């Protein structure tokens, strides 16, 4: 006779997912600045796209340089579907049109994935790069489907509004993105707990052993890519609805590079890493990009720092503090962290000053030598601003070295205490 086993409620998991959903719903009511809704919508789409990419990189160990192919093709099929719906050619709810993008992404995952996943490692990365460039070239060659350089525009407001929802206002589009983002996040997390998700981890870690116990590593990688393409296509469909236009940029190398950077800086080894990475990436591109034209320099510098000093991404920095918090040892870190933060602010102020002054001097000094930074107006052709900025940069770097040495010694003491407690 079968016995029922009681599984206790995972309160922590419910709190995390519930808090995430509540935060995504309430954010537009809390942050009411003009560009905030646009930024939040981009982050929502970016989360789905980055999580789909992490199914390849983090879960399956497949470094892809052409993941934009699947989101881009999903966007193209969605824009054609919206245009057909608007002409009355067939009926399909706008709310569900991202599914069309998902099916398109999975379809091209089947076509391209069977070839690309025959190999792994560097070979897979190079093949994915070649396919990405091939599709990007096709987007300019076959204007009948791709629309050429101008792309294809559409109108998301189709037919009569249902319960007042027409997707005309941006807030309605945002909540559509939030709904799909939550569904996709839960689905992709559930996939990591399935036998296929576990086997993707095994193939990533030791493909020879996986083959020895009887699993087809090629098929595991192939199915993972197809499922990843499905969710990437949903992200592309939502992007189409959000912007109401799809261009060659949607399948271009820059979009593939963007999702790679977002996933890596967030932490490819953790499920929530790409979520953090998407928030950081789109904040830098949209928010900081609206302030300075040197945003790409700061993004590249951040990526370099993460690669050198935190290869596990921001998620690894959060995860390493969990045992410290459980052991109630965080109080030991407040002083070192405060010192590192203060010196880091001085170093960052000096760095930003030098970069912004250099950029202004090289591009606008001839027409307008005056600029304003941190609320201060000055002339970039004078020596005094350069001296102050250089002093902040060099002095902040030197002092920050002492602060980070203090952080390192404190962490060594904490690790020693944790080892003694676990012994």
Secondary structure, 3 states (H helix, E strand, C coil): CCCCCCCCCCHHHHHHHHHHHHHHHHHHHHCCCCCHHHHHHHHHHHHHHHHHHHHHHHHCCCCCCCCHHHHHHHHHHHHHHHHHHHCCCCCCCHHHHHHHHHHHHHHHHHHHHHHHCCCCHHHHHHHHHHHHHHHHHHHHHCHHHHCHHHCEECCCCCCCCECCECCCCHHHHHHHHHHHHHHHHHHHHHHHCCHHHHHHHHHHHHHHHHHHCCCCHHHHHHHHHHHHHHHHHHHHHHHHHHHCEECHHHHCHHHHHHHHHHHHHHCCCCCCHHHHHHHHHHHHHHHHCCCCCCHHHHHHHHHHHHHHHCCCHHHHHHHHHHHHHHCCCHHHHHHHHHHHHHHHHHHHHHHHHHHHHHHHHHHCCCCCCEEEECCEEEECCCHHHHHHHHHHHHHHHHHHHHHHHHHHHHHHHHHHHHHHHHC
